[in-house]
Amino acid sequence: MQEKHHLFKGDIFHFTKSPLEYKDSYEFIPNGALVIADGKVLETGVYASLKSKYASIRETDYSGQLLMPGLIDAHVHYAQTEMLGMYGKQLLDWLNDYTFPAELQFNAADHATRIARSFIEELLRNGTTSCVAYPTVHTNSVNALFQVASEYNMRLITGKILMDRNAPEGLTDNVETGEKACRELIEKWHGSGRNSYAITPRFALTSTPEQLRMAGRLHALYPDTYIQTHLSENRNEIASTLALYPGCSDYLEVYERAGLITDRTLLGHGVHLSDSELKRIAAAKAIIAHCPTSNLFLGSGLFEMKRANNMGIQTVLATDVGAGTSFSMLKTMAESYKIQQTTGYSMSVLETLYKSTLGTAKALNMADKTGSFLPGTEADFIVVNSATTPTQQLRRDYLVRSGKWTIENQLFGLQTLGDDRNISATYLMGKKVW
């Protein structure tokens, strides 16, 4: 049994509750230790005490660095990895000029596998240990991503995109072929290892009412699957959607009529929503994935976090690569903070980090598995050096001299100045993968 145990020494930080509801929302243990067994968290505590308790087990020393649960990216397009940093324009032009041509290539299995591997490795390099990803309409793209994630034993939620109109030939299916492919993929991958399936109509513009209803029926048949789609990202998108669905009073109603708004639904963006839509999303316990770098890059608009919080929305953070401009959830947190500043809401680093870890795990009904260091959770964690660059070191030294080197100041510096250079190591189920 002792050989299955492993003690990691470092400064422990993780959330136990929501910082929006509780002042004592996190556990911070300087000179602490994380003990894992069989890939799961056994306990955390003061190093001296746990070292005495587990005197003979293997130890890895990360003294002076933070040990934190891995970051969770709730909305990211793996098939757009190659497109990162393309000239943006606006959403609908960007889709036609860049996205659809790139996604056509994923009919080839070797291409899908190559990009899937690059995608997963980039996530791990940036400290992201779980993600909710969009592939393409091709089953090859789904199989490749599940397969590569499984090789790393990474927690992944994804599923074949459904599109049966307003997309190029080669990127469309139909109601029957889409349902058949989804059923086969669900049976193959959902619940296999750490994989979960997401029923994925891209958005209302590229699916007929019949296909959306099929997606709703499919979720009813497999109720522990997830649903992911896009909602109210761009004003032109909203106008075009309502023109296609003239019987609906707003964009959300399109999905409600199809049975797609549930407590397992992730809605990408949600920038331009009415009070009525927000109230209905909250009542359904659906999730909004806020994608700040993407919303800025494509000029889509500024998401109002305080308004969403007041409405009781479960909001999580996401990169949205390739419209998003970085795989780093730290950079994503920084841009979210800046957006909220412009709306008059000074969002704390505890809120942004919570919505990238335990908050996302809770929204996904996975808090018993990931997002914290509570005993029994899976040991997906990162080792973070908060002062790797000269600027970060100067900032740390100043705060130490001033007596202000608190954990919140340390985390805010990581959010504001951090990126992949601050991730010293990434572990999945207790195994070092980067």
C-alpha positions in Angstrom: 0.0 0.0 0.0 2.8 2.4 0.8 4.1 2.3 -2.8 0.7 3.7 -4.0 1.0 6.7 -1.8 2.8 9.9 -2.8 3.4 13.1 -0.8 3.8 16.4 -2.5 5.3 19.3 -0.5 4.4 22.9 -1.3 1.9 25.7 -0.5 -1.6 24.2 -0.7 -4.5 26.3 -2.1 -7.9 25.1 -3.0 -11.6 26.1 -2.7 -14.0 24.3 -0.4 -16.9 26.7 -0.9 -18.0 29.5 -3.1 -16.3 32.9 -2.4 -19.6 34.5 -3.5 -21.3 33.0 -0.5 -18.7 32.4 2.2 -15.7 34.4 3.5 -13.9 31.2 4.5 -14.2 29.8 1.0 -10.7 28.4 0.6 -7.9 26.4 2.4 -4.4 27.8 2.2 -1.6 25.9 3.9 1.9 27.4 3.6 4.6 24.8 3.9 1.9 22.2 3.4 1.5 18.8 1.8 -0.8 17.0 -0.5 -1.0 13.2 0.0 -2.5 11.1 -2.8 -3.2 7.4 -3.0 -4.2 5.4 -6.1 -4.6 8.7 -8.1 -7.0 10.3 -5.5 -6.5 12.8 -2.8 -6.0 11.3 0.6 -5.5 14.4 2.7 -3.9 17.8 2.9 -2.3 19.4 5.9 0.9 20.9 7.4 4.0 19.3 5.9 5.7 18.5 9.2 2.6 16.7 10.5 1.9 14.7 7.3 5.6 13.9 6.9 5.6 12.3 10.3 2.4 10.4 9.6 3.6 9.1 6.2 7.3 8.9 7.0 8.1 6.1 4.5 6.2 7.2 1.4 7.6 8.7 -1.8 7.9 12.5 -1.6 8.2 15.2 -4.3 9.4 18.6 -3.1 7.8 21.7 -4.6 8.7 24.0 -1.7 7.8 27.7 -2.3 5.4 26.9 -5.1 1.6 26.6 -5.1 -0.1 23.3 -5.4 -3.6 23.9 -6.8 -6.4 21.9 -8.4 -6.1 21.9 -12.2 -7.9 24.5 -14.2 -11.1 23.6 -16.1 -11.9 25.1 -19.5 -15.6 25.0 -20.1 -15.8 26.0 -23.8 -13.0 25.5 -26.3 -12.9 24.5 -30.0 -10.2 21.9 -30.5 -10.7 21.9 -34.2 -9.7 25.6 -34.3 -6.3 25.2 -32.7 -4.6 26.1 -36.0 -6.6 29.3 -36.3 -5.5 31.0 -33.1 -4.7 34.6 -33.8 -6.3 34.8 -37.3 -7.6 38.3 -38.2 -10.9 38.4 -36.4 -13.6 40.5 -38.2 -17.0 39.7 -36.7 -18.4 36.3 -35.7 -20.4 35.3 -38.8 -17.6 36.5 -41.3 -15.0 34.8 -39.1 -16.9 31.5 -39.2 -17.1 31.5 -43.0 -13.6 32.8 -43.7 -11.6 30.7 -41.2 -13.6 28.3 -39.1 -15.4 26.3 -41.7 -12.4 25.8 -44.0 -10.3 24.7 -41.1 -13.0 22.3 -39.9 -13.4 20.6 -43.3 -9.9 19.0 -42.8 -11.1 16.9 -39.9 -12.7 14.4 -42.2 -9.2 12.9 -42.3 -8.4 10.8 -39.3 -4.7 11.4 -39.3 -5.2 15.2 -39.3 -7.8 14.9 -36.5 -5.4 12.9 -34.4 -2.5 15.2 -35.0 -4.5 18.3 -33.9 -6.1 16.5 -31.0 -2.6 15.7 -29.6 -1.4 19.2 -30.0 -4.6 20.5 -28.4 -4.4 18.2 -25.4 -0.7 19.0 -24.9 -1.3 22.7 -25.1 -4.0 22.5 -22.4 -1.7 20.5 -20.1 1.1 23.0 -20.6 -1.2 25.7 -19.5 -2.4 23.9 -16.4 -5.8 22.9 -17.8 -6.7 19.4 -16.6 -10.3 19.1 -17.7 -12.2 20.6 -20.6 -15.5 20.8 -22.5 -14.5 20.8 -26.1 -16.1 21.3 -29.6 -14.8 19.0 -32.3 -16.4 19.1 -35.8 -19.3 17.4 -37.5 -17.0 14.5 -38.4 -16.9 11.3 -36.2 -13.2 11.1 -36.9 -12.7 14.4 -34.9 -14.6 13.0 -31.9 -12.9 9.7 -31.9 -9.5 11.3 -32.2 -10.1 13.7 -29.3 -11.5 11.0 -26.9 -8.7 8.7 -27.8 -5.9 11.1 -27.2 -7.4 12.4 -23.9 -7.8 8.8 -22.8 -4.1 8.2 -23.4 -3.4 10.9 -20.9 -6.2 9.9 -18.6 -7.6 13.4 -18.9 -11.2 14.3 -18.0 -13.0 15.3 -21.2 -16.5 16.3 -22.3 -17.1 16.5 -26.0 -19.4 15.4 -28.8 -20.0 15.5 -32.5 -21.2 18.9 -33.8 -24.7 18.8 -35.4 -25.2 21.1 -38.4 -27.8 20.4 -41.1 -28.0 23.9 -42.8 -26.1 27.1 -43.4 -22.7 25.5 -43.5 -20.5 24.2 -46.4 -21.0 20.9 -48.0 -18.8 18.5 -46.1 -19.7 20.1 -42.8 -23.4 19.2 -42.7 -25.3 16.1 -41.7 -29.0 15.6 -41.4 -31.4 14.6 -38.6 -31.1 10.9 -39.3 -27.3 10.6 -39.9 -26.6 13.0 -37.0 -28.7 11.0 -34.6 -27.1 7.7 -35.7 -23.6 9.0 -35.3 -24.3 10.5 -31.9 -25.9 7.3 -30.6 -22.8 5.3 -31.7 -20.4 7.7 -30.2 -22.3 7.9 -26.9 -22.3 4.1 -26.6 -18.6 4.0 -27.4 -17.3 6.8 -25.2 -19.8 8.1 -22.7 -18.7 6.9 -19.2 -15.7 5.1 -20.6 -12.8 6.1 -18.4 -12.9 9.8 -17.7 -14.9 10.6 -20.8 -18.4 12.2 -21.0 -20.4 13.0 -24.1 -22.0 16.3 -24.9 -24.8 16.6 -27.4 -23.6 19.5 -29.5 -25.8 21.4 -31.9 -23.4 24.2 -32.9 -26.0 26.9 -32.7 -29.5 27.7 -33.9 -28.3 29.1 -37.2 -26.8 25.9 -38.4 -29.6 23.5 -37.2 -33.1 23.1 -38.4 -35.9 22.9 -35.8 -36.1 19.2 -36.5 -32.4 18.6 -35.7 -32.7 20.6 -32.5 -35.7 18.6 -31.4 -33.7 15.4 -32.2 -30.9 16.6 -30.0 -33.4 17.2 -27.2 -34.8 13.7 -27.6 -31.3 12.2 -27.6 -30.5 13.9 -24.3 -33.8 12.6 -22.8 -32.7 9.1 -23.9 -29.3 9.6 -22.4 -30.0 12.0 -19.5 -26.5 11.9 -18.0 -25.0 13.3 -21.2 -24.3 17.0 -21.4 -25.6 19.6 -23.9 -23.4 22.3 -25.3 -24.2 25.1 -27.8 -23.8 28.8 -28.4 -26.2 31.5 -27.3 -26.4 35.3 -28.0 -22.8 35.8 -28.8 -23.3 38.5 -31.4 -26.1 40.9 -32.2 -26.2 39.9 -35.9 -26.3 36.3 -34.9 -29.3 37.0 -32.7 -31.2 38.9 -35.5 -30.5 36.1 -38.0 -31.7 33.4 -35.5 -35.0 35.2 -34.8 -35.5 35.6 -38.6 -35.1 31.8 -38.9 -37.4 31.1 -36.0 -40.1 33.8 -36.3 -42.4 32.0 -33.8 -39.9 32.5 -30.9 -39.9 35.6 -28.8 -36.2 35.4 -28.0 -33.1 33.3 -28.8 -33.4 31.1 -25.7 -36.9 30.0 -26.6 -35.5 28.3 -29.7 -33.6 25.9 -27.5 -36.3 25.7 -24.9 -38.8 24.5 -27.5 -36.4 21.7 -28.4 -35.8 20.5 -24.8 -32.2 21.7 -24.7 -32.2 23.9 -21.7 -31.4 21.7 -18.7 -29.2 21.5 -15.6 -26.6 19.8 -17.8 -26.6 22.5 -20.6 -23.6 24.7 -21.2 -24.4 27.9 -23.2 -21.4 29.5 -24.7 -21.1 33.3 -24.4 -24.6 34.6 -23.5 -23.4 38.2 -23.9 -26.7 39.8 -25.0 -29.5 38.3 -22.9 -32.7 39.8 -21.6 -33.7 39.7 -18.0 -36.3 37.1 -19.0 -33.7 34.9 -20.6 -31.4 35.1 -17.6 -34.2 34.2 -15.2 -35.2 31.2 -17.3 -31.5 30.0 -17.5 -31.2 30.3 -13.8 -34.4 28.5 -13.1 -33.3 25.6 -15.4 -29.9 25.6 -13.6 -28.2 25.8 -17.0 -24.6 27.2 -17.3 -23.2 30.2 -19.1 -19.6 29.8 -20.3 -18.1 33.3 -20.3 -15.4 33.6 -23.0 -13.7 37.0 -22.4 -10.8 36.9 -24.8 -13.1 35.7 -27.6 -15.7 38.4 -26.9 -13.1 41.1 -27.1 -11.3 39.7 -30.1 -14.4 39.4 -32.2 -16.0 42.6 -30.8 -19.0 40.6 -29.7 -19.7 42.6 -26.5 -19.0 42.8 -22.8 -20.5 40.1 -20.6 -22.0 41.5 -17.3 -20.9 39.1 -14.5 -22.5 41.1 -11.7 -25.9 41.0 -13.5 -25.5 37.3 -14.1 -24.6 36.7 -10.4 -27.6 38.7 -9.3 -29.8 36.6 -11.4 -28.4 33.4 -9.9 -26.7 32.2 -13.0 -24.0 29.5 -12.8 -21.3 31.2 -14.8 -17.9 29.6 -15.6 -14.9 30.8 -17.5 -13.6 29.4 -20.9 -10.9 30.2 -23.5 -13.0 29.6 -26.7 -9.9 28.9 -28.7 -9.6 29.7 -31.6 -11.7 32.9 -31.4 -10.3 33.2 -27.9 -6.6 34.3 -28.1 -4.9 32.0 -25.5 -5.1 28.5 -24.1 -4.1 30.0 -20.7 -7.0 30.1 -18.2 -4.8 32.6 -16.2 -5.0 35.0 -19.2 -8.7 34.3 -19.5 -9.2 35.2 -15.9 -7.3 38.5 -16.4 -9.4 39.5 -19.4 -12.6 38.6 -17.5 -11.5 40.9 -14.7 -10.8 43.7 -17.2 -14.2 43.3 -18.8 -16.0 43.5 -15.5 -14.0 46.6 -14.6 -15.5 48.3 -17.6 -19.0 47.4 -16.4 -18.4 48.8 -12.9 -17.9 45.5 -11.2 -14.5 44.9 -9.5 -14.4 41.1 -9.6 -12.1 39.4 -7.1 -9.4 36.9 -8.1 -11.2 34.5 -5.8 -14.3 34.7 -8.0 -12.4 34.3 -11.3 -10.3 31.4 -10.0 -13.3 29.7 -8.4 -15.1 29.9 -11.7 -12.1 28.1 -13.3 -11.9 25.3 -10.7 -14.4 24.2 -8.1 -17.2 26.5 -9.4 -17.0 24.8 -12.8 -16.9 21.4 -11.3 -20.0 22.1 -9.3 -21.8 23.5 -12.3 -20.9 20.3 -14.2 -22.1 18.1 -11.3 -18.5 16.9 -10.9 -17.4 18.4 -7.6 -17.1 15.0 -6.1 -14.5 14.2 -8.7 -12.5 17.3 -9.5 -12.0 21.0 -8.7 -10.7 20.7 -5.2 -8.4 18.8 -2.8 -11.2 17.4 -0.7 -10.5 13.7 0.2 -11.6 11.3 -2.4 -11.4 13.7 -5.4 -9.2 12.8 -8.3 -5.6 14.1 -8.0 -5.7 16.5 -11.0 -3.4 19.3 -9.9 -0.9 21.9 -11.0 2.3 23.2 -9.6 2.5 27.0 -9.9 5.5 29.3 -9.6 4.0 32.7 -9.0 7.3 34.6 -9.8 9.0 33.2 -12.9 9.6 36.4 -14.8 11.7 39.4 -13.6 8.5 41.6 -13.4 6.8 39.0 -11.2 9.8 38.7 -9.0 10.0 42.4 -8.5 6.3 42.5 -7.6 6.7 39.7 -5.1 9.8 41.3 -3.5 7.9 44.6 -3.1 4.9 42.9 -1.5 7.1 40.9 0.8 9.0 44.0 1.9 5.6 45.8 2.4 4.2 42.9 4.5 1.5 42.4 1.9 2.5 39.1 0.3 -0.9 37.5 1.0 -2.4 34.6 -0.9 -4.9 36.9 -2.6 -2.2 39.3 -3.7 -0.2 36.3 -5.0 -3.2 34.9 -6.9 -4.1 38.3 -8.3 -0.5 38.7 -9.6 -0.8 35.3 -11.3 -4.1 36.3 -12.9 -2.7 39.6 -14.1 0.8 38.7 -15.2 0.7 34.9 -15.5 0.7 32.5 -18.4 2.1 29.0 -19.2 5.5 30.0 -17.9 4.1 29.9 -14.4 3.0 26.3 -14.7 5.9 24.2 -13.4 4.1 20.8 -13.7 0.7 19.3 -14.4 -0.6 16.1 -12.9 -3.6 13.9 -13.9 -4.7 11.3 -11.3 -1.5 11.8 -9.5 0.7 11.2 -12.6 2.9 13.9 -14.0 1.9 14.5 -17.6 3.7 17.9 -18.2 
